[in-house]
Amino acid sequence: MDPNSSSLATQLHRLCLSLSSDPDGAYELAVSYLSSTAEKTRTLQDERLLYQKIVARLSHSSRDVDKFNECYAKLKNSFILKQRVSVLSLLLALSETVHQSESTHQLFPIPQLANTKSTIGLSGGPSSSSKSTIGSMSWGSNQPKQQLSNQSLQSNNSNLPLALQSTDLSTERTCVRDVVLAVTGVKVSGAGGGSRPQQMLYSRIAHLGFLHDRLKEFIDPASGLMPQGLMGEGLVASIRDELTEYYRSVALLQSQTCEGDGGGGTLRRVCVWAQEPLHRLTWLASIAHTAHHKKGGELASCVHRFVSHGDDRVSALARRLLTALTYPLLLMLTRWLLHGEIDDPFNEFFIESRSGVPIDRMWHDKYRVREWMVPSFMSREQAAQILATGKSVVFMREACADEPGPSDHAHHLEALLKSHSGMMVWSGGAAWWEAAGVCAGVAGAHEAAARRLVAALTTHHHLLDHLAAHRRYLLLAQGDFVHHLMTLLRDELNKPASSLYVHNLTCTLEAAVRATNAQFEPSHVLARLHVNLYPNCDGRDDCGWDVFALQYRVDGPLGTLFPATCAARYRALFTQLWRVKRIEYSLHDAWREHTILQKRLKYMPEVWGLMRRVSCLRAEALRLCGALQEASCAGAEPAWAELLAAAAARDDLDRLLRLHHAALERHSIHAMIHHTTQELQSYLGNVLNETLALRSFETTLHTGIIAELERREGIEQMKAERVSRGEYAFTAADEAQDKEKRKIFHQFLGSRKADLNVWARSYRGHVTTLILKLALHTEVSLQTLAFRLDYSDFYKRGDAKLHEPLTYQHKRLSEIGLNLAKNKLINRSRKK
C-alpha cells in the first residue's frame, strides 16, 4: 500500500474504484454502512456497561442477579421494547434514587438451610460430617431412594446402617415438606408422622399456620374483624405487607428444601428458622386482637401501647404499624392546622365538627375534642392547642372574613410538614408522632395563630374599647355619666313601668352622653349603647327603676367574647349595681331635701330631735351602700386589670374568654348575685328594701313637716294682715283650731318616731345578719367586707351573735397569733 494513501477514506475510495463500475455510489454506500455499524457497536457497548453496573448493584443477592438475567434475556428477545439502553438507564437511575419509604426487605429472616454436602454419596465413602441436609433434594423424584437402594444392594453387610439412615431421612423429608405447607395455613392430611421428637418439632413449627390464619381472618373484610376507616386500612395494609414478606421467606425456605442433590436442612433447622417468624407473627396477632372493632385515635392508642414494650423487636414492630396507620391522621391533622378543614369521612379524627351552630357560638360550640379519640401519644393539652389553632384559622376566615396566608403559622410545623411530604427517615429516625419538634411546632403554631386572631380583633374590631365600655357603662364605672343619667331619669323612672317608652329614654340617654365625658368615646362605642326595658314576670306593678337597663349590643366576631349568656350576666350585674346606686342617689337626694328643710325649722324645735335621728340613720345607710359599691369595684379590679393586660398583649382567645369569665365571676361574687352567695343575696335584698323604706319614711316625714310649717307660716301671715287692718290678730276660735292642729301634728311626730324605732331595729337586725353571714362565708374578700361594715364594733356591741369565733376579726387575730408563735419558734431554733 502506498504510504501517501494510508488513510481509511483513501483506501476505501481506491477499493471502490477497483471493484465497482460506479465508484462514487459504491463509496457513499460503504461509508453509510460503516457509520451504522459503528453506531450499533457503541449502543451495544453502552448497553453492556449499563448491564454490568446493574449486576454489580445486585451482587449482594445471587437470586436477584438470576432474576435480572432472566428478565434481561426476555427484554433482548422482545419485539416491542427496542430501546433497551433507555430501559436499562431508567432502571439504573431508579436504583440510585434514595428510597423514602420503609423497606419490607428482610422483615423475616432469610433461610440458610444449605450445609456442606454429605460425603455419604453414591460411592458410599466415609462421611466428613454426621449432619445430613435436604437443601438439594427434589420432592417430585424418587431418584435418591433408588440410588441408595441400588448402592445398598451392591455393598456388603457393613453398609446396612446406610439403608436405615436413608429410611429416616425420607421420613424427615416428608415432614419438612408438610411443615412448609402447614406454615402457610394449608391443611395437610396425615401430617405430623414420625418419631415423637419430630412430632414436637412439627407442632411447634405448624403453630405459624395458626397465627397466619388469624391474621388472614383479621384482614379479610368478610370476617367482620377488620377495623374500619382510613386508619384501619393503613393497619391492614401494613399487616398485609408483613404477610407478603412472610410468604417470601417461606418461598425461599421451600426453594432451599427442593434444590440440589440431597443436601439441605432438617426439621430442627427449620424450627430454628421459625423462631423469629413465630415471635413476629405472635405479636402481630396480639396487636390485631386488641384492634378489633376499633377506629381512629382509639385504634392508634391500642397499637401505641406496644411501643413501650421492653422487647426491642416488639417495639420496632409496633412503631412500624403505628406509623403506617397514623398516616391518614397526619393528613387530617395538617389539613386542620393549616386550613381549618376537617376531612373525616369515617369519624376518626379526634376533633368533631357540629352543624347548625350560629356564627356567634362558633368558637364555643361548633368544634370540640372527642376525648376517647385522642391518641395516647398526644397529651390533652396538645389536643387543646390543636383544636384552638384550627378554630383560629376558621374564625379568621368565616367570622373575620380574613383568609390567613400559608406562612402565618406553617413555618412552625416544619417537622409535621416534612412527615407529610414523605421526608421521614424510617431507619433509625423518629416517626412523626414521636418527634420532639412536633410538640414545640404545634405550640408555636398555636401561639402564632392565636396572636394573629387577637390582633385582628384588637385592631379591626376594637376589642379593648368594647371591653372598657362594658365596664364603664354596664358596670357603672363611669361615675359622672351614671349620676347625670339618674338625675335626668329621676322623674321619668318614678312613673309606672307600663307608661315608659324606649324612644323617650333613648333621648335622655343621648342627653346624658352629650353632657358628660362619655361624649369623648369613639363612635363605634356610642353607637352600641342603648336603653332597654325588662319587665318582671312575677305580676308586680313595677316602677321604671325596676325595669330600666342599659344595653351594649355587640355583633360580628366580638359576639364570641360577649355571647348571649355573657349579656345576661351583664344585665344581672347592672340590675344589682343600678339598684344600689339608685338607693344611694335617693339617700343623697333626701339629704339635700333635709338640708333645705333644716333652714326653715328654726321655730319648730319639736322636730329637731327626730330630724337628727333620721339624719344619723341615713348616714348609716349611706355608709353601707358606699361600702357595698366599693367592695364590688375593688374586688373585681385585679381581674379586669389582668384581662385588659392580656388583651393588650394579644394572648390567645381562650385565655381572654377565661379571664373575662373570671372577671364577671368576681363581680358577681362581690355583688352577691353568684350561685355561691344566694343566701347573702336574700339578706342583702332585705337590707336594701329597708333602706328604701327609710327613704319613703323620710319623704312622708318631710311632707308632714312641710305641711305643718306652711300652715304656721300661713297663720303668721294672717296675723300680720289682720293687724294691718286694725283687727284682732288671733281670735279664740283660731286659737282652738291651732291647738287642735298642733295636737294632730304632735301625734304625727309621735307615730313617726315609733315607726322610726321599729325601722331602726329591723334595719340593724338585717345588717347584723348580713355581717354575720359575710363573716362566715368562705370568700376572704367577703369576710373583709364584713369587717369593714362593722369596723367600730357598733353592731357587735348590739348583738351577741357577732362574738362567735368564726368572724373575720377572730380569724385575723388567730392568724396573727399563729404567725407570732411560728416566728418565736424560728428564732429559738436559730439561737440554738
ZAMARGU-4260 file (C-alpha; in steps of 0.2 Angstrom, whole numbers, plus 5000, padded with zeros to 4 digits):
<rodrens>
0) 5000/5000/5000 | 5006/5017/4995 | 5012/5027/5011 | 5004/5043/5004 | 4987/5035/5004
5) 4987/5027/5021 | 4970/5035/5027 | 4955/5024/5028 | 4945/5035/5017 | 4958/5035/5003
10) 4959/5016/5004 | 4940/5014/5004 | 4939/5025/4989 | 4953/5016/4979 | 4944/4999/4983
15) 4928/5006/4976 | 4937/5012/4960 | 4944/4995/4958 | 4929/4984/4961 | 4914/4995/4955
20) 4909/5002/4939 | 4901/5016/4949 | 4914/5021/4962 | 4905/5036/4969 | 4889/5027/4973
25) 4899/5012/4980 | 4909/5024/4991 | 4894/5033/4998 | 4885/5016/5002 | 4901/5009/5010
30) 4903/5025/5021 | 4884/5024/5026 | 4886/5005/5031 | 4901/5008/5041 | 4893/5023/5050
35) 4878/5012/5055 | 4889/4998/5061 | 4899/5010/5072 | 4883/5017/5080 | 4877/4999/5083
40) 4894/4995/5091 | 4893/5010/5103 | 4875/5006/5108 | 4880/4988/5112 | 4894/4994/5122
45) 4883/5006/5132 | 4870/4993/5135 | 4884/4981/5141 | 4891/4994/5153 | 4873/4998/5160
50) 4871/4979/5162 | 4887/4977/5171 | 4883/4992/5183 | 4865/4984/5187 | 4873/4967/5190
55) 4886/4975/5202 | 4872/4984/5211 | 4863/4967/5214 | 4878/4957/5218 | 4874/4955/5236
60) 4860/4943/5231 | 4863/4929/5219 | 4844/4927/5217 | 4841/4945/5212 | 4855/4943/5199
65) 4847/4927/5192 | 4830/4936/5191 | 4838/4951/5182 | 4847/4940/5170 | 4831/4931/5166
70) 4821/4947/5163 | 4836/4954/5153 | 4835/4939/5142 | 4816/4942/5139 | 4820/4961/5135
75) 4833/4956/5122 | 4820/4944/5114 | 4806/4957/5114 | 4799/4964/5098 | 4790/4978/5107
80) 4803/4986/5118 | 4818/4990/5107 | 4826/5005/5116 | 4835/4993/5128 | 4848/5006/5133
85) 4834/5018/5138 | 4826/5005/5149 | 4842/5000/5157 | 4846/5018/5161 | 4829/5021/5169
90) 4832/5005/5180 | 4849/5011/5185 | 4843/5028/5189 | 4828/5021/5199 | 4841/5010/5209
95) 4851/5025/5213 | 4836/5035/5220 | 4835/5037/5238 | 4820/5027/5244 | 4808/5037/5255
100) 4798/5023/5262 | 4802/5010/5274 | 4808/4994/5265 | 4800/4977/5270 | 4816/4968/5265
105) 4821/4956/5277 | 4807/4958/5290 | 4808/4939/5291 | 4825/4930/5292 | 4831/4923/5275
110) 4833/4904/5277 | 4850/4897/5277 | 4847/4878/5277 | 4861/4873/5264 | 4875/4864/5273
115) 4891/4856/5267 | 4886/4842/5256 | 4886/4825/5265 | 4900/4814/5259 | 4888/4799/5261
120) 4886/4799/5242 | 4884/4787/5228 | 4901/4780/5231 | 4897/4775/5249 | 4913/4783/5255
125) 4916/4789/5273 | 4907/4805/5278 | 4916/4821/5284 | 4901/4826/5293 | 4887/4817/5303
130) 4874/4830/5299 | 4864/4827/5283 | 4855/4841/5273 | 4840/4841/5262 | 4844/4858/5253
135) 4847/4848/5236 | 4833/4836/5237 | 4818/4835/5225 | 4801/4831/5231 | 4795/4825/5214
140) 4808/4812/5211 | 4812/4795/5219 | 4830/4795/5212 | 4839/4797/5228 | 4829/4782/5235
145) 4833/4772/5220 | 4852/4776/5221 | 4853/4772/5239 | 4844/4756/5237 | 4855/4751/5222
150) 4870/4755/5232 | 4865/4745/5247 | 4862/4730/5236 | 4879/4732/5229 | 4888/4734/5246
155) 4892/4721/5259 | 4883/4719/5276 | 4893/4733/5283 | 4883/4746/5273 | 4866/4741/5281
160) 4866/4756/5293 | 4866/4767/5277 | 4849/4760/5271 | 4842/4763/5288 | 4848/4781/5288
165) 4841/4783/5271 | 4823/4777/5278 | 4824/4790/5292 | 4830/4804/5280 | 4815/4800/5269
170) 4803/4802/5283 | 4811/4818/5289 | 4810/4825/5271 | 4791/4821/5271 | 4789/4830/5287
175) 4799/4845/5281 | 4788/4846/5265 | 4772/4845/5275 | 4778/4858/5288 | 4782/4870/5274
180) 4765/4869/5268 | 4757/4870/5286 | 4766/4887/5290 | 4755/4895/5276 | 4739/4888/5283
185) 4737/4873/5271 | 4729/4858/5278 | 4740/4843/5276 | 4732/4826/5278 | 4742/4813/5288
190) 4755/4826/5293 | 4765/4826/5309 | 4771/4807/5307 | 4787/4801/5313 | 4795/4800/5330
195) 4790/4809/5345 | 4804/4822/5344 | 4799/4825/5325 | 4781/4827/5330 | 4785/4840/5344
200) 4796/4850/5331 | 4782/4849/5318 | 4769/4855/5330 | 4780/4870/5336 | 4783/4875/5318
205) 4765/4872/5312 | 4759/4885/5325 | 4764/4898/5312 | 4750/4892/5301 | 4738/4895/5316
210) 4744/4913/5318 | 4744/4915/5299 | 4726/4911/5298 | 4721/4923/5312 | 4730/4937/5303
215) 4722/4932/5287 | 4705/4932/5296 | 4709/4949/5303 | 4712/4957/5286 | 4698/4949/5277
220) 4683/4961/5275 | 4670/4947/5276 | 4676/4942/5293 | 4669/4957/5302 | 4685/4959/5312
225) 4694/4971/5301 | 4695/4989/5308 | 4685/5002/5299 | 4691/5019/5292 | 4706/5025/5284
230) 4717/5022/5299 | 4711/5004/5299 | 4715/5002/5281 | 4733/5008/5285 | 4735/4995/5299
235) 4728/4981/5287 | 4739/4986/5273 | 4754/4986/5285 | 4749/4968/5291 | 4747/4963/5273
240) 4765/4969/5269 | 4771/4958/5284 | 4762/4943/5277 | 4769/4946/5260 | 4786/4947/5267
245) 4782/4931/5277 | 4777/4922/5261 | 4793/4927/5253 | 4803/4920/5267 | 4793/4904/5266
250) 4795/4903/5247 | 4814/4904/5250 | 4813/4891/5263 | 4803/4880/5251 | 4816/4883/5237
255) 4831/4878/5248 | 4822/4862/5253 | 4819/4857/5235 | 4835/4862/5226 | 4851/4852/5225
260) 4856/4833/5225 | 4850/4829/5243 | 4859/4841/5254 | 4849/4854/5265 | 4840/4856/5281
265) 4831/4846/5294 | 4816/4849/5305 | 4827/4855/5318 | 4835/4868/5306 | 4818/4873/5300
270) 4812/4875/5319 | 4827/4886/5322 | 4822/4897/5307 | 4804/4898/5313 | 4809/4906/5330
275) 4809/4923/5323 | 4793/4922/5312 | 4784/4914/5327 | 4789/4929/5338 | 4784/4942/5325
280) 4768/4933/5320 | 4763/4931/5338 | 4764/4949/5342 | 4756/4954/5326 | 4741/4943/5331
285) 4741/4950/5348 | 4741/4968/5341 | 4727/4963/5329 | 4717/4955/5343 | 4717/4972/5353
290) 4712/4982/5337 | 4696/4973/5335 | 4681/4985/5331 | 4692/5000/5335 | 4695/5015/5324
295) 4703/5032/5323 | 4713/5038/5338 | 4707/5024/5349 | 4715/5011/5337 | 4731/5021/5337
300) 4731/5021/5356 | 4729/5002/5356 | 4744/5000/5345 | 4754/5013/5354 | 4753/5003/5370
305) 4765/4990/5362 | 4778/5004/5358 | 4783/5004/5376 | 4786/4986/5376 | 4803/4980/5384
310) 4807/4969/5369 | 4815/4980/5356 | 4808/4969/5342 | 4790/4971/5348 | 4793/4990/5350
315) 4800/4991/5332 | 4786/4981/5325 | 4773/4992/5334 | 4782/5008/5328 | 4781/5002/5310
320) 4762/4998/5312 | 4758/5014/5321 | 4767/5025/5308 | 4758/5016/5294 | 4741/5018/5302
325) 4743/5036/5308 | 4747/5042/5291 | 4729/5047/5287 | 4728/5055/5304 | 4744/5065/5299
330) 4734/5071/5283 | 4719/5076/5293 | 4730/5085/5306 | 4739/5095/5294 | 4724/5100/5284
335) 4715/5106/5301 | 4731/5115/5307 | 4734/5124/5290 | 4717/5127/5283 | 4704/5124/5297
340) 4696/5110/5287 | 4690/5093/5293 | 4691/5079/5280 | 4685/5064/5291 | 4673/5053/5282
345) 4674/5039/5295 | 4674/5050/5311 | 4692/5045/5315 | 4698/5062/5319 | 4698/5067/5337
350) 4691/5084/5333 | 4672/5084/5329 | 4663/5097/5319 | 4644/5101/5323 | 4632/5108/5311
355) 4619/5121/5313 | 4629/5132/5325 | 4627/5151/5323 | 4642/5162/5320 | 4642/5169/5337
360) 4643/5152/5345 | 4655/5145/5333 | 4671/5146/5344 | 4661/5139/5359 | 4650/5125/5352
365) 4655/5121/5334 | 4671/5111/5337 | 4675/5100/5351 | 4688/5087/5356 | 4682/5069/5357
370) 4692/5063/5372 | 4691/5045/5368 | 4698/5048/5351 | 4714/5057/5357 | 4729/5045/5353
375) 4738/5041/5369 | 4754/5048/5361 | 4746/5065/5362 | 4743/5074/5378 | 4726/5083/5382
380) 4735/5100/5382 | 4742/5097/5365 | 4725/5091/5358 | 4718/5108/5365 | 4731/5118/5356
385) 4727/5109/5340 | 4709/5112/5342 | 4712/5131/5346 | 4724/5133/5331 | 4711/5126/5319
390) 4697/5136/5326 | 4708/5152/5325 | 4710/5148/5306 | 4691/5145/5304 | 4687/5160/5314
395) 4698/5172/5304 | 4690/5165/5288 | 4672/5164/5292 | 4669/5177/5306 | 4683/5190/5302
400) 4682/5187/5283 | 4701/5186/5283 | 4709/5172/5274 | 4726/5169/5283 | 4741/5166/5271
405) 4750/5149/5272 | 4765/5157/5280 | 4756/5164/5295 | 4760/5149/5306 | 4765/5135/5294
410) 4783/5138/5297 | 4781/5132/5315 | 4775/5115/5308 | 4791/5110/5298 | 4793/5093/5307
415) 4775/5089/5304 | 4775/5095/5286 | 4791/5085/5282 | 4782/5070/5288 | 4768/5074/5277
420) 4779/5076/5262 | 4787/5059/5265 | 4804/5066/5271 | 4804/5054/5286 | 4819/5044/5289
425) 4812/5027/5293 | 4828/5018/5298 | 4833/5024/5315 | 4824/5040/5314 | 4809/5046/5324
430) 4792/5044/5317 | 4781/5060/5316 | 4771/5055/5331 | 4786/5054/5342 | 4797/5068/5335
435) 4802/5080/5349 | 4799/5095/5337 | 4781/5091/5334 | 4776/5097/5351 | 4786/5113/5350
440) 4779/5116/5332 | 4761/5114/5337 | 4764/5125/5352 | 4772/5138/5341 | 4758/5137/5328
445) 4745/5139/5341 | 4753/5154/5348 | 4756/5162/5331 | 4738/5159/5325 | 4731/5165/5342
450) 4741/5181/5341 | 4735/5185/5324 | 4717/5182/5328 | 4718/5193/5344 | 4727/5206/5334
455) 4713/5206/5321 | 4700/5208/5335 | 4710/5222/5343 | 4715/5232/5328 | 4700/5230/5316
460) 4686/5226/5329 | 4692/5237/5343 | 4691/5224/5357 | 4699/5234/5370 | 4687/5249/5368
465) 4672/5237/5369 | 4679/5229/5385 | 4682/5246/5393 | 4664/5252/5388 | 4656/5236/5396
470) 4665/5241/5412 | 4661/5259/5411 | 4643/5259/5406 | 4636/5242/5411 | 4645/5240/5427
475) 4643/5259/5431 | 4662/5263/5432 | 4659/5280/5423 | 4653/5290/5439 | 4649/5307/5431
480) 4639/5298/5417 | 4629/5287/5429 | 4625/5302/5441 | 4619/5313/5427 | 4609/5300/5419
485) 4600/5296/5436 | 4597/5315/5438 | 4589/5316/5421 | 4579/5300/5423 | 4573/5303/5440
490) 4556/5309/5436 | 4553/5298/5422 | 4558/5282/5431 | 4547/5286/5446 | 4532/5283/5434
495) 4524/5265/5432 | 4534/5254/5420 | 4519/5252/5409 | 4520/5271/5405 | 4538/5271/5399
500) 4544/5271/5381 | 4561/5266/5375 | 4562/5281/5362 | 4559/5294/5376 | 4573/5285/5387
505) 4585/5285/5372 | 4584/5304/5370 | 4588/5306/5389 | 4602/5294/5387 | 4609/5304/5372
510) 4607/5320/5383 | 4617/5312/5397 | 4631/5307/5385 | 4632/5324/5377 | 4634/5332/5395
515) 4647/5321/5402 | 4664/5314/5397 | 4655/5300/5388 | 4654/5312/5373 | 4673/5308/5370
520) 4670/5290/5367 | 4673/5283/5349 | 4658/5282/5338 | 4659/5263/5337 | 4656/5263/5356
525) 4642/5276/5357 | 4633/5268/5343 | 4631/5251/5353 | 4625/5259/5369 | 4606/5258/5370
530) 4591/5258/5383 | 4580/5243/5386 | 4566/5239/5397 | 4565/5221/5405 | 4548/5220/5414
535) 4547/5207/5428 | 4536/5192/5426 | 4530/5190/5444 | 4514/5200/5442 | 4520/5215/5452
540) 4517/5233/5447 | 4535/5239/5444 | 4541/5256/5443 | 4553/5262/5430 | 4568/5260/5441
545) 4564/5241/5442 | 4564/5238/5423 | 4576/5251/5416 | 4593/5244/5410 | 4607/5249/5398
550) 4611/5238/5384 | 4628/5236/5374 | 4625/5227/5358 | 4639/5218/5351 | 4639/5208/5335
555) 4651/5200/5322 | 4667/5192/5329 | 4665/5201/5345 | 4650/5191/5349 | 4661/5176/5353
560) 4668/5186/5368 | 4651/5193/5373 | 4639/5179/5369 | 4621/5179/5375 | 4625/5171/5391
565) 4638/5184/5395 | 4625/5198/5391 | 4613/5190/5403 | 4626/5191/5417 | 4630/5209/5412
570) 4611/5213/5414 | 4610/5204/5431 | 4626/5214/5437 | 4619/5230/5430 | 4602/5227/5439
575) 4610/5224/5456 | 4623/5239/5454 | 4609/5250/5447 | 4598/5246/5462 | 4612/5250/5475
580) 4616/5266/5465 | 4598/5271/5465 | 4596/5269/5484 | 4612/5279/5486 | 4606/5293/5475
585) 4589/5293/5483 | 4598/5295/5500 | 4608/5309/5494 | 4593/5317/5487 | 4585/5315/5504
590) 4600/5323/5512 | 4598/5338/5500 | 4580/5340/5505 | 4584/5338/5523 | 4597/5352/5522
595) 4585/5364/5513 | 4571/5360/5526 | 4583/5362/5541 | 4585/5380/5537 | 4566/5383/5539
600) 4564/5373/5556 | 4571/5387/5567 | 4554/5389/5576 | 4549/5371/5576 | 4560/5364/5590
605) 4549/5349/5592 | 4555/5341/5576 | 4574/5344/5579 | 4577/5328/5588 | 4568/5317/5576
610) 4576/5325/5561 | 4593/5322/5569 | 4589/5304/5572 | 4584/5302/5554 | 4600/5310/5548
615) 4610/5298/5558 | 4601/5283/5551 | 4603/5290/5534 | 4621/5292/5536 | 4622/5274/5542
620) 4613/5268/5527 | 4624/5278/5515 | 4640/5271/5523 | 4633/5254/5520 | 4629/5257/5502
625) 4646/5265/5499 | 4655/5250/5506 | 4645/5238/5495 | 4649/5248/5479 | 4667/5250/5484
630) 4669/5231/5488 | 4661/5227/5471 | 4673/5238/5461 | 4688/5234/5471 | 4686/5215/5472
635) 4685/5213/5453 | 4698/5227/5449 | 4713/5214/5448 | 4703/5203/5437 | 4699/5217/5425
640) 4717/5223/5425 | 4723/5206/5420 | 4710/5204/5407 | 4714/5221/5399 | 4733/5217/5400
645) 4731/5200/5392 | 4720/5208/5378 | 4734/5221/5375 | 4747/5208/5375 | 4737/5198/5362
650) 4736/5182/5371 | 4725/5168/5364 | 4707/5170/5363 | 4703/5155/5375 | 4713/5164/5389
655) 4704/5180/5386 | 4687/5171/5387 | 4693/5163/5404 | 4699/5180/5411 | 4683/5188/5405
660) 4673/5174/5414 | 4684/5176/5429 | 4681/5195/5430 | 4662/5193/5429 | 4663/5179/5442
665) 4672/5191/5454 | 4660/5205/5451 | 4645/5193/5454 | 4653/5187/5470 | 4655/5204/5477
670) 4638/5210/5470 | 4631/5194/5479 | 4622/5188/5464 | 4633/5172/5462 | 4627/5155/5465
675) 4638/5153/5480 | 4631/5169/5488 | 4612/5166/5485 | 4609/5166/5504 | 4619/5183/5505
680) 4608/5189/5491 | 4592/5187/5501 | 4600/5196/5516 | 4606/5210/5506 | 4589/5212/5497
685) 4582/5214/5515 | 4594/5227/5519 | 4591/5237/5503 | 4572/5235/5505 | 4574/5243/5522
690) 4584/5257/5515 | 4571/5261/5503 | 4559/5261/5517 | 4569/5274/5526 | 4568/5285/5510
695) 4549/5283/5510 | 4548/5286/5528 | 4558/5302/5526 | 4548/5308/5511 | 4532/5306/5522
700) 4540/5315/5537 | 4546/5329/5526 | 4529/5331/5518 | 4520/5332/5535 | 4533/5344/5542
705) 4532/5355/5527 | 4513/5355/5528 | 4513/5360/5546 | 4527/5373/5543 | 4516/5380/5529
710) 4501/5381/5540 | 4510/5390/5553 | 4518/5402/5541 | 4500/5405/5534 | 4494/5409/5552
715) 4508/5421/5554 | 4504/5430/5538 | 4486/5430/5543 | 4490/5439/5559 | 4500/5452/5550
720) 4486/5456/5538 | 4474/5457/5552 | 4485/5469/5562 | 4487/5480/5547 | 4468/5481/5546
725) 4466/5485/5564 | 4458/5469/5569 | 4462/5456/5582 | 4477/5446/5577 | 4471/5429/5584
730) 4453/5425/5590 | 4448/5412/5602 | 4442/5401/5588 | 4458/5402/5579 | 4467/5398/5594
735) 4457/5382/5597 | 4459/5377/5579 | 4478/5380/5580 | 4479/5369/5596 | 4469/5355/5588
740) 4481/5356/5573 | 4497/5356/5584 | 4490/5341/5593 | 4487/5332/5577 | 4505/5336/5572
745) 4512/5330/5588 | 4503/5314/5586 | 4510/5313/5569 | 4528/5315/5575 | 4524/5303/5589
750) 4519/5290/5576 | 4534/5294/5565 | 4546/5291/5580 | 4538/5275/5584 | 4539/5269/5566
755) 4557/5275/5565 | 4561/5265/5581 | 4554/5250/5573 | 4563/5253/5557 | 4579/5255/5566
760) 4578/5239/5575 | 4573/5230/5559 | 4586/5238/5548 | 4600/5234/5561 | 4594/5217/5563
765) 4596/5214/5544 | 4613/5222/5544 | 4619/5212/5559 | 4613/5196/5550 | 4621/5201/5534
770) 4638/5205/5543 | 4637/5188/5552 | 4634/5178/5535 | 4648/5188/5527 | 4660/5184/5541
775) 4656/5166/5540 | 4657/5165/5521 | 4672/5155/5513 | 4677/5170/5502 | 4690/5180/5511
780) 4685/5197/5502 | 4668/5195/5509 | 4674/5192/5526 | 4684/5208/5524 | 4668/5217/5519
785) 4660/5211/5535 | 4675/5218/5545 | 4673/5235/5535 | 4654/5236/5538 | 4657/5234/5557
790) 4675/5241/5559 | 4670/5251/5575 | 4661/5236/5583 | 4645/5246/5583 | 4634/5231/5578
795) 4644/5219/5588 | 4640/5228/5604 | 4622/5227/5600 | 4621/5208/5595 | 4630/5194/5604
800) 4630/5183/5588 | 4644/5193/5581 | 4655/5187/5596 | 4657/5170/5588 | 4675/5164/5585
805) 4672/5161/5566 | 4670/5180/5562 | 4684/5189/5552 | 4691/5198/5567 | 4694/5182/5577
810) 4701/5173/5562 | 4713/5188/5559 | 4718/5188/5577 | 4721/5169/5576 | 4732/5171/5561
815) 4742/5184/5569 | 4744/5173/5584 | 4750/5159/5574 | 4762/5169/5564 | 4769/5176/5581
820) 4771/5158/5588 | 4780/5152/5572 | 4792/5167/5572 | 4796/5163/5590 | 4799/5145/5586
825) 4810/5150/5572 | 4820/5162/5582 | 4823/5149/5596 | 4829/5137/5583 | 4841/5149/5576
830) 4848/5154/5593 | 4851/5135/5597
</rodrens>
